[in-house]
Amino acid sequence: MTDMSEQQDSRNDIEETPTEIASQDVAYTGDKTQPSEEIMNALNALQPKSIHKATQNGHEPDLAHQENDQDAQQDPPSEWHALREKLREHPQDPEGWNKLVDIAENAGDLEQIKQTYEALLETYPNTSSAQIAYLNHFLSPGLFQYAEELFKRFLRTSPLVDLWKFYLTYVRRVNTAPNSREAVSRAYEFALNRIGQDKDSGEIWNDYIQFLKAGETTTTWEEQQKMDSLRKVYHRAVQIPLENVEKLWSELESFENTLNKITAKKFMSDLSPSYMQARTVLRQLQRHLGPLFPPPPPSSSSRPTLYLPPAPTFNAAERALVGSWKTYLKWEESNPLEFEEKDKATLISRIQGVYRKAVIRMRYYGEIWYMAFVWTNSIGKQEEALNILKAGMEANPTSFLLHFAYAELQESRKEHTEVTATFDKFLDVLRANLEELESRVNSANSSFSSDASGRTVPVVAPNTSTTSMEAGTISNNSSFATQSADEKPPKSKELQERRTEYGLVWIMYIRYARRAHDLKTFRAVFAKARKDRWTPWEVYEAAALMEYHCNKEGGMGVASRIFEKGLESFGDEIEFVLRYLGFLISVNDDNNARALFERVIPTFSAERARPLWERWARYEYQFGDLEAAQKLEKRIAEVYPTDPPIKRFAQRHTYLGTDAIAARDLGFAMAARQQTGPGSSGSTASLEKRTDSMLSITSTSHMQTEPPIKRRSSPDLKRREDSVKPDFAPPAKRQRPSSPVRDRDRERFNDGPPRGRRFGSPAGWEKERDRELHPIKREREQQDDKSSTLPAVLSWFVGQLPNPASFDGPIFRTDDLMMVFRNAVIPSATRRATPPPPAAPPRGAGRPPPDYGPYTGPGGVGGGGRGGRRY
């Protein structure tokens, strides 16, 4: 702060202390060597403000004085100040914070140490190692008052045992008089009531017992009170899965036998079931907690490194860690200690402490915060649950999960002002992130904006429509006015994904406005969204559909106008055009649908326009006459001359994924049956639905010469997402494609492209040609397939499984299932040896491995059948 004030004073000196110059130095008008008035004005405009002002007043600045002030102003900041400024901009930097602490500790400046730890604990609250290091500076008698203030702040919300140990050490240090034993005893009870259920609190229990044993008594009554107090503490401790529970049990047994062997037998018999349960749970607890608390990294200085949770990258190790935490938290919720209803408060206290530790350790994982909120809300502590969400949003200002949960909870409480403020603040944060990402994209693209000869090439925003669309009947000055084309942000894959996510917040906002208020409020929120340059086309579609479904009077017209206005800004977005076309078809407005198709089809290239042709072709095939269908096929043949005639003809004669031409005339049903083997009794009808006449584009000889197709691996990078479908489309049943013919499945054309892929990619026919045109790539893929051949035993086992078509339940993600299996606690047990399986079937007679890849629809892209759950 001192350096900043000195810099400000020096800056004021520069502006307020010009030096006078002699009047005879002013140029006379007849001197031709002096610059003209026009040149002087231009030079004055280039001068700093203070110099220009001084010249106008007839003064010339003291350049020497100015240079000295500038040198003083440009003094580099100290290492601590520079690092502190860096951490203000990017606070999630554990290494930076540890370095800042090292600098402050080495400097020995108490005020700087205060600022360092206060800033660190603001970013990482309840970090016990930092709190203890902070408190260590105030344990001298003259600073006890400040230490006690810190203890009051830290202990109120801390569930960590090491901080409570430190507190008890401090209490015993300042309360050494014999008459202060009661204060120490209260401190122990206070601590054990807060963290006594923690398995690491065994040392505190033991210290408390030793403290009670050391108490002096003078009368028999006092001795009896002392024994009763010890018995109560022992009985509480041996029922908790503490690290030293066996030692405490042994001490209790000796203690009771010393007092009375008869009563000792009764007490030990009553406590034995709880003690045995605690021992069993301790072993399970140790297995759960092992991977959750890895050892801290080595320190680069003499001071131990503070563990600070890093920003998540969601790599495999971090996902496994999150899975382990979730498994452990659910295990704690299951009441493994089998508390009875009368001990429900103890159970709640135990789970509450576990969740507090979880959100400290996993601070930047919204899922853990949400679990804590759900559990706290389920036990009726709504205010505390609300505070958990607030703390989680503060730690994760870009978390969709936490902000949506907070807004929903406040909406249920009728706190509409708070809901509006939540959405507005969340949009501001996401907008700032988008602006920052846009600047990075622009700076990265600027290096490619010049050609080889050094001439500057203008960078055209790819989001700008290359062709002008019809403006419609609504004036640009109306309430539908939106951002102009030159205000659109540039495209990049990450930027587009972030922008779509940003639009999701607007959609939730307008849903809330309509739900909690009325259509008028919803329209006001939508008006704000239209003025936002980052609003994507999904917001326009959501608003149009909301008008259509919720506005019973004139909703159709308003929805159409919203779509038209969106078309002006997003006419180059093929997904939006498909949505608009699908909407018009769904409401049976065939005239406007036909007009829209004819209006937009010339604005796209042939490859980008393919989904539009396919969507309109499906409509004509289903509901048009034969002459119109044939005319459309002729137009499509002119646009795509390489497509064989059988493709369109077969597509006209399919329904709900059933392609009899492929199954019967082209023989794919028989080929698939031969490949699955005679032992398989899969449904032929289901198989026919997944076959396709598109598979015979090349020739029958190509199919005969190819080896049997094996299932390829299905990593996440090759996953095809479900196609974009409008909200008004009929539900589709989710069917998994047959494994043997997966590589030859035809792509079903849907209302939109699969997410994560552009429309320019070839469909099924082009993919078949690609296989012929790229033999090297084909050979590489076949080599990869060879490495995935299953052993004979597994092939036999898989061959006994029913056909995947017979499964009609939800489809689970294999990654999630493997995570559950990896983290499952399976108790050991002695089992009889399993008899060996029969010999493997002959080659080719067994069933190939089932396809565990993501669902891609009955035809390969997700069109056709009825959809199911994705998870």
ROLUMKE-593991 format. One record per residue (C-alpha): residue in one letter; x, y, z. Coordinates in pm, whole numbers, padded with zeros to 5 digits, always signed. Layout:
AXYZ...
//
This chain:
M+00000+00000+00000T+00288+00238+00077D+00447+00178-00261M+00119+00246-00438S+00068+00579-00256E+00422+00687-00341Q+00360+00606-00706Q+00039+00808-00701D+00221+01107-00543S+00492+01092-00806R+00228+01078-01078N+00065+01390-00934D+00403+01565-00930I+00444+01500-01298E+00108+01649-01383E+00110+01947-01144T+00471+02082-01145P+00560+02216-01492T+00856+02455-01527E+00819+02809-01664I+01002+02908-01984A+01114+03249-02111S+00873+03446-02321Q+01144+03537-02572D+01167+03170-02677V+00822+03189-02835A+00856+03182-03216Y+00753+03486-03415T+00521+03450-03704G+00764+03555-03972D+01017+03277-03898K+00985+03029-04183T+01192+02767-03995Q+00918+02718-03735P+00656+02445-03798S+00318+02549-03925E+00015+02568-03701E-00126+02246-03846I+00195+02055-03765M+00208+02202-03413N-00147+02089-03344A-00060+01739-03460L+00249+01729-03238N+00053+01856-02939A-00197+01578-02989L+00083+01324-02960Q+00229+01473-02639P+00134+01343-02294K-00155+01518-02130S+00056+01697-01868I+00310+01827-02122H+00039+01943-02361K-00138+02128-02081A+00184+02292-01969T+00266+02408-02322Q-00076+02565-02362N-00022+02760-02038G+00311+02892-02161H+00523+02656-01954E+00776+02396-02057P+00801+02082-01845D+01114+02004-01649L+01228+01694-01836A+01494+01604-01581H+01241+01616-01297Q+00997+01415-01504E+01253+01145-01580N+01338+01111-01210D+00969+01076-01119Q+00922+00817-01393D+01219+00619-01265A+01070+00625-00915Q+00732+00523-01053Q+00873+00234-01255D+01054+00072-00963P+00975-00299-00993P+00746-00437-00723S+00883-00678-00468E+00862-01051-00530W+00583-01083-00272H+00374-00805-00430A+00422-00939-00783L+00320-01290-00680R+00025-01159-00480E-00107-00973-00786K-00067-01285-00996L-00264-01490-00743R-00542-01231-00741E-00594-01296-01111H-00548-01674-01093P-00615-01787-00735Q-00630-02162-00805D-00252-02208-00790P-00134-02425-00497E+00233-02388-00587G+00201-02011-00606W+00035-01991-00266N+00303-02209-00106K+00571-01987-00257L+00393-01675-00129V+00385-01826+00222D+00756-01908+00199I+00840-01550+00100A+00633-01404+00385E+00770-01651+00641N+01130-01584+00537A+01077-01206+00551G+00948-01229+00909D+00714-00931+00868L+00411-01011+01088E+00179-00782+00893Q+00280-00944+00565I+00231-01288+00720K-00121-01186+00825Q-00207-01066+00475T-00066-01384+00323Y-00258-01629+00540E-00578-01427+00531A-00568-01422+00150L-00486-01793+00137L-00769-01888+00374E-01010-01674+00176T-00934-01888-00128Y-00898-02217+00063P-01112-02188+00378N-01085-02453+00652T-00737-02560+00543S-00616-02678+00882S-00246-02688+00797A-00256-02321+00695Q-00464-02230+01000I-00217-02398+01235A+00080-02229+01066Y-00103-01897+01096L-00183-01952+01465N+00176-02043+01548H+00273-01677+01505F+00043-01565+01789L+00116-01809+02071S+00330-01573+02275P+00155-01434+02586G+00121-01086+02443L-00066-01216+02135F-00301-01468+02301Q-00604-01245+02243Y-00555-01247+01865A-00497-01622+01874E-00828-01674+02056E-01009-01466+01795L-00862-01687+01525F-00964-02001+01714K-01322-01874+01732R-01324-01822+01355F-01158-02147+01259L-01318-02397+01499R-01674-02298+01422T-01673-02475+01084S-01367-02701+01097P-01414-03080+01100L-01040-03155+01096V-00881-03334+01389D-00537-03174+01369L-00677-02824+01428W-00875-02945+01729K-00563-03114+01868F-00380-02785+01833Y-00664-02605+02010L-00662-02849+02303T-00285-02812+02335Y-00335-02436+02356V-00611-02473+02617R-00397-02695+02839R-00106-02454+02799V-00299-02149+02920N-00495-02338+03190T-00230-02489+03412A-00377-02399+03752P-00544-02680+03949N-00871-02486+03971S-00890-02462+03589R-00933-02835+03528E-01303-02783+03473A-01229-02548+03181V-00997-02805+03024S-01257-03078+03068R-01520-02863+02896A-01278-02802+02610Y-01230-03177+02564E-01605-03240+02567F-01656-02957+02318A-01397-03104+02084L-01519-03464+02112N-01877-03362+02044R-01759-03205+01716I-01498-03450+01587G-01515-03747+01825Q-01658-03973+01553D-01351-03926+01334K-01128-04233+01325D-00822-04010+01376S-00959-03866+01700G-00841-04166+01902E-00546-03968+02033I-00779-03701+02170W-00992-03968+02342N-00680-04118+02495D-00553-03778+02614Y-00890-03702+02770I-00884-04035+02956Q-00533-03971+03081F-00636-03622+03188L-00925-03763+03389K-00703-04028+03548A-00454-03762+03658G-00719-03575+03854E-00666-03569+04229T-00944-03664+04471T-00971-03614+04845T-01295-03790+04932T-01462-04119+04843W-01742-03935+04667E-01493-03750+04446E-01318-04078+04367Q-01651-04232+04270Q-01730-03937+04045K-01391-03974+03883M-01449-04346+03812D-01794-04275+03668S-01651-04009+03438L-01380-04245+03317R-01632-04523+03258K-01856-04296+03049V-01566-04179+02832Y-01439-04534+02782H-01783-04664+02692R-01829-04389+02433A-01486-04441+02279V-01491-04819+02231Q-01807-04798+02018I-01638-04572+01761P-01411-04705+01482L-01099-04532+01615E-00747-04621+01513N-00669-04720+01875V-01006-04877+01956E-00849-05215+02043K-00608-05050+02286L-00892-04860+02451W-01096-05180+02478S-00810-05354+02652E-00769-05061+02893L-01142-05059+02965E-01138-05429+03045S-00853-05380+03293F-01022-05074+03438E-01353-05256+03501N-01187-05567+03643T-00991-05350+03884L-01312-05197+04017N-01542-05500+04027K-01505-05825+03832I-01875-05906+03857T-01996-05578+03712A-01705-05582+03468K-01836-05899+03306K-02180-05744+03261F-02045-05416+03119M-01810-05589+02878S-02080-05828+02763D-02318-05540+02689L-02054-05342+02499S-01905-05633+02306P-02143-05622+02002S-02086-05250+01953Y-01712-05291+01992M-01698-05575+01739Q-01903-05369+01495A-01664-05076+01543R-01364-05300+01471T-01525-05433+01154V-01618-05086+01035L-01267-04961+01108R-01121-05209+00860Q-01372-05104+00595L-01306-04741+00675Q-00933-04784+00627R-00991-04935+00284H-01217-04644+00188L-00991-04368+00315G-00667-04507+00177P-00698-04358-00175L-00874-04042-00054F-00581-03892+00136P-00258-03948-00056P+00064-03830+00109P+00151-03462+00055P+00409-03373-00209P+00770-03320-00093S+00850-02971+00026S+01110-02757-00150S+01178-02563+00172S+01223-02634+00541R+00853-02564+00597P+00609-02852+00526T+00411-02803+00207L+00051-02695+00259Y-00191-02925+00081L-00421-02706-00128P-00671-02865-00368P-00572-02795-00729A-00807-02695-01009P-00960-03008-01164T-00851-03140-01501F-01084-03444-01488N-00818-03686-01602A-00849-04056-01528A-00685-04029-01185E-00908-03742-01078R-01222-03915-01200A-01119-04223-01001L-01066-04003-00697V-01412-03849-00733G-01559-04197-00768S-01383-04309-00452W-01518-04011-00260K-01871-04075-00384T-01849-04441-00286Y-01720-04351+00059L-01988-04088+00118K-02266-04325+00016W-02117-04589+00243E-02125-04349+00538E-02487-04260+00458S-02576-04629+00471N-02516-04629+00851P-02247-04899+00866L-02227-04865+01247E-02599-04951+01262F-02701-04665+01488E-03047-04706+01632E-03315-04440+01606K-03234-04308+01952D-02877-04239+01834K-02985-04064+01513A-02826-03738+01626T-02487-03912+01649L-02531-04055+01301I-02618-03712+01160S-02319-03556+01334R-02090-03823+01191I-02213-03786+00831Q-02210-03409+00861G-01843-03415+00959V-01762-03647+00670Y-01926-03415+00417R-01747-03113+00562K-01415-03288+00512A-01516-03388+00160V-01594-03034+00041I-01265-02910+00189R-01059-03175+00017M-01260-03173-00309R-01332-02801-00314Y-01348-02762-00690Y-01577-03055-00768G-01939-02940-00781E-02066-03297-00765I-01935-03338-00409W-02094-03009-00302Y-02422-03120-00456M-02415-03449-00268A-02360-03258+00056F-02652-03031-00028V-02887-03318-00113W-02808-03508+00207T-02835-03199+00428N-03164-03102+00267S-03294-03457+00312I-03260-03440+00692G-03463-03118+00706K-03180-02866+00750Q-03277-02641+00463E-03092-02331+00581E-02772-02526+00622A-02826-02684+00280L-02868-02335+00135N-02540-02226+00293I-02366-02529+00142L-02481-02425-00204K-02368-02067-00145A-02023-02183-00035G-02006-02420-00331M-02094-02144-00578E-01831-01921-00424A-01571-02193-00474N-01703-02284-00820P-01841-01967-00981T-01888-02143-01317S-02067-02454-01186F-02393-02514-01370L-02491-02785-01125L-02468-02568-00815H-02621-02255-00967F-02917-02443-01109A-02971-02622-00777Y-02951-02294-00584A-03193-02119-00820E-03438-02408-00798L-03422-02415-00419Q-03480-02041-00396E-03768-02070-00640S-03932-02331-00417R-03891-02084-00130K-04057-01807-00340E-03739-01597-00322H-03779-01468-00678T-03546-01171-00634E-03268-01405-00530V-03333-01634-00827T-03312-01344-01072A-02990-01220-00913T-02843-01572-00932F-02910-01606-01304D-02783-01255-01380K-02460-01307-01184F-02402-01648-01337L-02449-01508-01687D-02202-01229-01610V-01937-01480-01501L-01985-01700-01806R-01989-01397-02036A-01657-01279-01895N-01510-01625-01954L-01637-01619-02312E-01479-01280-02371E-01149-01407-02234L-01166-01719-02449E-01254-01510-02754S-00948-01291-02703R-00729-01601-02685V-00885-01741-03002N-00839-01411-03185S-00477-01383-03076A-00414-01742-03188N-00583-01679-03524S-00399-01353-03582S-00078-01544-03649F-00249-01711-03945S-00408-01397-04090S-00114-01312-04319D-00029-01498-04642A+00312-01622-04748S+00405-01296-04922G+00343-01094-04609R+00026-00928-04734T-00242-00893-04470V-00547-01111-04524P-00865-00998-04351V-01000-01241-04098V-01368-01297-04163A-01574-01419-03872P-01688-01766-03973N-02020-01711-03801T-02118-01445-04054S-02366-01566-04309T-02220-01575-04659T-02554-01516-04822S-02821-01271-04734M-03143-01419-04605E-03482-01267-04650A-03555-01026-04372G-03918-01129-04325T-04203-00901-04243I-04072-00773-03910S-03878-00449-03899N-03531-00443-03748N-03651-00169-03519S-03906-00398-03356S-03863-00579-03028F-03709-00871-03217A-03400-00671-03312T-03085-00861-03221Q-02711-00847-03267S-02579-00756-03610A-02362-00988-03814D-02041-00799-03744E-02098-00835-03370K-02101-01213-03380P-01814-01381-03198P-01567-01589-03403K-01605-01963-03416S-01387-02228-03263K-01485-02568-03134E-01435-02480-02768L-01591-02139-02811Q-01897-02289-02977E-01937-02542-02697R-01905-02272-02432R-02151-02053-02618T-02407-02333-02635E-02365-02392-02262Y-02406-02019-02207G-02733-02036-02400L-02850-02314-02172V-02846-02068-01880W-03066-01828-02077I-03304-02115-02153M-03328-02207-01784Y-03379-01840-01707I-03674-01801-01946R-03821-02129-01823Y-03811-01998-01468A-03962-01664-01574R-04253-01834-01747R-04298-02090-01470A-04277-01855-01172H-04443-01550-01330D-04615-01538-01668L-04553-01511-02041K-04495-01138-02014T-04202-01188-01779F-04067-01466-01997R-04074-01235-02300A-03890-00966-02105V-03611-01213-02024F-03601-01328-02385A-03572-00965-02494K-03260-00934-02277A-03121-01252-02431R-03170-01120-02786K-02952-00820-02708D-02669-01045-02591R-02415-01109-02865W-02333-01448-02715T-02689-01583-02727P-02690-01898-02948W-02968-02022-03172E-03089-02274-02914V-03236-01987-02711Y-03448-01877-03008E-03577-02228-03061A-03658-02272-02690A-03844-01941-02683A-04037-02026-02999L-04143-02365-02865M-04243-02209-02535E-04467-01964-02718Y-04617-02243-02923H-04693-02470-02626C-04781-02214-02359N-04953-01940-02556K-05291-02081-02649E-05390-01768-02839G-05166-01687-03130G-04875-01895-03011M-04820-02042-03355G-04772-01703-03515V-04539-01573-03245A-04331-01891-03262S-04294-01856-03639R-04183-01495-03604I-03922-01594-03347F-03789-01862-03580E-03779-01612-03866K-03591-01362-03654G-03348-01628-03551L-03300-01718-03918E-03173-01367-03984S-02890-01414-03734F-02831-01788-03768G-02915-01853-04131D-02575-02016-04177E-02633-02261-03889I-02755-02583-04048E-02879-02715-03713F-03107-02416-03662V-03247-02440-04015L-03322-02809-03959R-03499-02729-03634Y-03709-02464-03801L-03796-02698-04086G-03883-02977-03845F-04106-02742-03648L-04303-02640-03956I-04343-03002-04059S-04456-03103-03710V-04730-02838-03702N-04843-02946-04051D-04755-02612-04210D-04640-02773-04533N-04661-02455-04743N-04422-02260-04521A-04205-02567-04477R-04171-02605-04854A-04103-02234-04892L-03836-02245-04621F-03668-02544-04782E-03656-02381-05124R-03534-02056-04971V-03242-02197-04772I-03124-02491-04984P-02932-02269-05232T-02743-02099-04946F-02550-02412-04846S-02291-02617-05026A-02388-02966-05140E-02220-03144-04851R-02355-02907-04586A-02703-02923-04739R-02721-03303-04732P-02915-03319-04400L-03169-03073-04540W-03221-03287-04850E-03255-03597-04638R-03502-03437-04398W-03720-03309-04679A-03693-03639-04864R-03825-03829-04563Y-04122-03595-04550E-04196-03637-04920Y-04154-04015-04904Q-04397-04047-04615F-04662-03788-04693G-04612-03676-05056D-04728-03834-05379L-04520-04053-05605E-04462-03787-05866A-04327-03540-05608A-04099-03808-05461Q-03959-03895-05801K-03900-03531-05887L-03717-03481-05558E-03502-03789-05624K-03409-03644-05961R-03302-03317-05798I-03100-03504-05537A-02932-03711-05809E-02822-03388-05979V-02673-03257-05654Y-02514-03591-05556P-02436-03771-05884T-02223-04039-05714D-02510-04176-05508P-02641-04502-05659P-03011-04511-05752I-03078-04800-05514K-03001-04577-05219R-03302-04350-05260F-03527-04630-05372A-03445-04835-05063Q-03490-04537-04837R-03839-04481-04973H-03933-04835-04870T-03818-04842-04508Y-04012-04767-04193L-03902-04744-03830G-03568-04897-03919T-03711-05203-04093D-03523-05247-04421A-03648-05562-04592I-03450-05488-04908A-03123-05515-04721A-03231-05809-04507R-03381-06024-04783D-03288-05905-05129L-02928-05825-05043G-02887-06112-04796F-02758-05930-04497A-02989-06112-04258M-02850-06447-04372A-02493-06320-04365A-02538-06192-04012R-02699-06518-03905Q-02405-06715-04041Q-02164-06488-03862T-02339-06521-03524G-02333-06898-03554P-02601-07165-03535G-02601-07166-03156S-02737-06815-03137S-03111-06776-03118G-03130-06400-03166S-03437-06235-03303T-03432-06222-03683A-03687-05945-03689S-03468-05725-03473L-03173-05805-03692E-03363-05705-04004K-03438-05369-03849R-03070-05301-03809T-02964-05410-04158D-02964-05178-04451S-02973-05188-04825M-02715-04912-04828L-02454-05179-04753S-02436-05313-05109I-02319-04997-05281T-01989-05130-05405S-02047-05490-05511T-02127-05832-05374S-01774-05947-05446H-01643-05685-05205M-01846-05842-04929Q-01734-06193-05021T-01366-06119-05021E-01361-05931-04693P-01285-06128-04376P-01555-06143-04110I-01588-05801-03953K-01487-05786-03588R-01614-05539-03337R-01392-05238-03303S-01314-05083-02969S-01543-04803-02863P-01336-04535-02689D-01497-04211-02591L-01313-04028-02867K-01500-04231-03131R-01838-04202-02964R-02127-04082-03176E-02379-03880-02982D-02751-03898-03038S-02873-03684-03322V-03024-03346-03250K-03399-03391-03225P-03664-03126-03170D-03862-03127-02850F-04179-03186-03048A-04054-03498-03227P-04210-03834-03132P-04013-04041-02881A-03781-04295-03031K-03700-04636-02889R-03329-04684-02834Q-03186-04991-03004R-02826-05103-03015P-02681-05187-03357S-02583-05547-03421S-02216-05611-03361P-02139-05823-03671V-02256-05564-03922R-02161-05253-03732D-01888-05146-03972R-02132-05161-04259D-02435-04997-04103R-02588-04718-04304E-02631-04381-04143R-02993-04290-04087F-03059-03929-04160N-03226-03739-03879D-03343-03387-03812G-02989-03284-03736P-02633-03408-03735P-02478-03595-03448R-02338-03359-03191G-01967-03305-03213R-01961-03358-03592R-02020-03128-03884F-02262-03195-04166G-01986-03196-04422S-01887-03552-04321P-02002-03823-04563A-02300-04041-04487G-02313-04419-04515W-02264-04433-04890E-01961-04208-04881K-01815-04407-04595E-01829-04721-04809R-01642-04544-05086D-01389-04417-04834R-01306-04774-04743E-01220-04851-05104L-01029-04528-05165H-00810-04558-04853P-00666-04913-04841I-00380-04810-04614K-00616-04677-04350R-00830-04988-04394E-00532-05218-04336R-00436-05023-04024E-00788-05059-03886Q-00783-05433-03957Q-00453-05463-03772D-00609-05283-03476D-00900-05525-03490K-00666-05824-03465S-00535-05703-03133S-00885-05711-02982T-00950-06085-03041L-01089-06249-02729P-00945-06566-02570A-01128-06891-02634V-01287-06905-02289L-01427-06554-02316S-01546-06621-02671W-01737-06923-02542F-01889-06718-02262V-01990-06436-02493G-02138-06687-02735Q-02375-06807-02462L-02512-06459-02407P-02845-06368-02572N-02854-06144-02874P-02823-05776-02775A-03146-05710-02962S-03332-05900-02692F-03231-05639-02434D-03495-05368-02405G-03381-05189-02088P-03170-04880-02023I-02823-04861-02176F-02547-04799-01922R-02214-04638-01989T-01934-04889-01949D-01701-04629-01796D-01945-04568-01512L-01998-04941-01458M-01625-05006-01446M-01588-04724-01195V-01850-04887-00973F-01677-05225-00997R-01337-05071-00930N-01457-04899-00614A-01685-05177-00490V-01606-05326-00150I-01636-05704-00201P-01600-05906+00121S-01380-06209+00091A-01542-06549+00130T-01448-06910+00064R-01631-07045-00236R-01633-07378-00408A-01422-07401-00719T-01615-07324-01034P-01612-07611-01286P-01414-07533-01601P-01615-07421-01902P-01668-07655-02196A-01430-07650-02487A-01445-07343-02709P-01671-07376-03016P-01512-07406-03360R-01387-07091-03522G-01670-06896-03674A-01940-07086-03486G-01930-06870-03178R-02090-06532-03131P-01854-06233-03156P-01822-05995-02861P-02124-05767-02813D-02091-05404-02913Y-02051-05196-02596G-02003-04876-02789P-02239-04580-02749Y-02579-04606-02906T-02587-04476-03262G-02941-04561-03365P-03083-04854-03560G-02921-04729-03875G-02598-04600-03735V-02674-04234-03658G-02956-04249-03415G-03254-04199-03641G-03546-04426-03654G-03637-04629-03347R-03768-04520-03013G-03514-04366-02776G-03416-04493-02435R-03205-04378-02146R-02850-04290-02231Y-02694-04363-01893
//
